[in-house]
Amino acid sequence: MNWYKLDAIHDTLNHLRDEGITEAPLPALDTSPAAGVEEEYVTCLREERGLSEHSILVYRPHARALLSTIAAVAKGAALQHLGAHEVRQFLSVRVAGGC
């Protein structure tokens, strides 16, 4: 499909949404254990550490990547035992370019 056709479809959908003819699709609800831990982390950043929404937007993808990696390797069991060592190990690989 040509890009200009995709742009036209996108513009048409936006117009229909603006006119109230159709609604934007709702994002899929993630009920995995990793998603629950991610939400707890974001709540902690917001409420306990007082971070701005911009800072949370910067931190959240890294937390999601860490949790997804651990959940994929250990089938979620390791999430209960996640500690500073695992976070440091994950980040050192990411910083070294092994994303």
N, C-alpha and C positions, 0 to 999 in steps of 0.2 A: 504494500500500500504506500502511496506517495505521502510525503510529509505534509503537503498542503491539504490533502484530504483529511489527515488526522487533525490538523489545525482547524479545519472547517467543522469537523465533528465536535471537537472540544469547544469551539465558539458557540455552536448550536446548543450543546448541553448547558453551557453557562447561561445562555440567554433563557432557555427553558426553566432553569433553576431560579434565575432572577425574576422571572414572571410568575413564579409559584406553580408552574405547570408540573414540574417534577422535583424531586428532592435529591440531594447528594446522597450517594450510598454511604451507609454507616460502616465504619471500619470494623473488621472482624474482632471479636472479643477474645483476647488471649487469656485463658484460664490456667496456663501452665504454672508449675511451681516457680520457674524462673521469673515469670511475669509478676508474681506476687512479691518475690524478693526485690525485684526492680522497683515496684511501687513503694515498698517500705523504705528503700534507699532514697527515692525521690522525696518522700514525706520527711525523712530525716534531714535531707539537705535543706528543704524548705523551712521546716518548723524548728528544728534543733540548731542547725547551723546558720539559718537566716540567709541563705544564698538567694540571689536574684533569679528570676525565671530565665534570664539569658545564660547565667552560669549553669543552671540545671540543664538547659538545652545542650550545652557543651559537654557536660559530664555524662549525661544519660546514654548516649550511644556507646561509650566505652564500657559502662556498666552492663548494658544489654549484650555487648559482644562477649564480655567475660562470662556472664551468666549463661548465655547460649552455648559457649564453648564447654563450660563445665557440665551443663545439662546434657549435651550431646555425648560427651565422653563417658560420664558416669550415670547416665539415664536419670538425672535429677537427684540421686541419693547424696551426692557430695555437696549439694547446696546447703544442707543443714550444718555442714562442717567447714564452711568457707571461712577462711581466716586471712590475716594479713600476709602470711607467707604465699598463699595462692594468688592473691591480688598482685603482690610484688613480682612473682614469677610471670604471671600473665602480662603485666605491663612491660617487663624487661624484654620479653619476646616482641611485643608490639613496637616498642621504641626502637628495637634493633632492626625493624623492617620485616618481621615475620608475621605480619597481620594475617 
